[in-house]
């Protein structure tokens, strides 16, 4: 995943949407890595210890990906929700 900054103050909506698309692509890659890992273990291509170590790394990356997704969703909401205007 590309370097990550949580400062979106200079980002426009288009840039945030692009970052969201990158994060979704990363999520897809993490799911593929997890599937490959499980398949490698089932085929006895890796040891249980290697599986556990690699699974821990994928799990940590997945948690970070979800955290970033939540931040991006919040940023998108801030830029797209219009304040209610009261009529007198």
C-alpha positions as CSV (number, residue, x, y, z in Angstrom):
1,X,0.0,0.0,0.0
2,X,1.1,3.5,-0.8
3,X,2.4,5.8,2.1
4,X,-0.5,6.8,4.3
5,X,-1.3,10.2,5.8
6,X,-4.3,10.9,7.9
7,X,-4.2,14.6,7.1
8,X,-6.9,15.1,4.4
9,X,-7.3,18.8,4.9
10,X,-5.7,19.6,1.5
11,X,-7.5,16.7,-0.3
12,X,-10.5,17.3,-2.5
13,X,-13.3,14.7,-2.9
14,X,-11.7,13.3,-6.0
15,X,-8.4,12.6,-4.3
16,X,-10.2,10.9,-1.4
17,X,-12.2,8.8,-3.7
18,X,-9.0,7.8,-5.5
19,X,-7.4,6.9,-2.1
20,X,-10.6,4.9,-1.3
21,X,-10.2,3.0,-4.6
22,X,-6.5,2.2,-3.7
23,X,-7.6,1.0,-0.3
24,X,-10.2,-1.3,-1.8
25,X,-7.6,-2.7,-4.2
26,X,-5.4,-3.4,-1.2
27,X,-8.3,-5.1,0.6
28,X,-8.8,-7.3,-2.5
29,X,-5.1,-8.2,-2.5
30,X,-5.2,-9.0,1.2
31,X,-8.1,-11.4,0.6
32,X,-6.2,-13.1,-2.2
33,X,-3.1,-13.4,0.0
34,X,-5.2,-15.0,2.7
35,X,-6.7,-17.5,0.3
36,X,-3.3,-18.4,-1.1
37,X,-2.0,-18.8,2.4
38,X,-4.8,-21.2,3.4
39,X,-4.4,-23.1,0.2
40,X,-0.7,-23.4,0.7
41,X,-1.2,-24.8,4.2
42,X,-3.9,-27.3,3.1
43,X,-1.5,-28.5,0.4
44,X,1.2,-28.9,3.0
45,X,3.4,-26.5,1.1
46,X,4.2,-24.5,4.3
47,X,4.6,-25.5,7.9
48,X,2.1,-24.7,10.6
49,X,4.5,-22.3,12.2
50,X,4.9,-20.4,8.9
51,X,1.2,-20.4,8.4
52,X,0.6,-18.9,11.8
53,X,3.3,-16.2,11.3
54,X,2.1,-15.2,7.9
55,X,-1.6,-15.3,9.0
56,X,-0.8,-12.9,11.8
57,X,0.8,-10.4,9.3
58,X,-2.2,-10.7,7.0
59,X,-4.6,-10.1,9.9
60,X,-2.7,-7.0,11.0
61,X,-2.7,-5.6,7.5
62,X,-6.4,-6.4,7.2
63,X,-7.1,-4.5,10.4
64,X,-5.2,-1.5,9.1
65,X,-7.1,-1.6,5.8
66,X,-10.4,-1.6,7.7
67,X,-9.2,1.3,9.8
68,X,-8.3,3.3,6.7
69,X,-11.6,2.5,5.1
70,X,-13.5,3.9,8.1
71,X,-11.4,7.1,8.0
72,X,-12.0,7.5,4.3
73,X,-15.7,6.9,4.7
74,X,-15.8,9.6,7.3
75,X,-13.9,12.0,5.0
76,X,-16.3,11.3,2.1
77,X,-19.3,11.9,4.3
78,X,-17.9,15.2,5.5
79,X,-17.5,16.4,1.9
80,X,-20.8,15.2,0.5
81,X,-23.3,15.8,3.2
82,X,-24.8,19.2,2.9
83,X,-26.0,21.1,6.0
84,X,-29.7,21.4,6.4
85,X,-31.1,24.9,5.6
86,X,-33.9,26.1,7.8
87,X,-36.7,28.0,6.1
88,X,-38.2,30.8,8.2
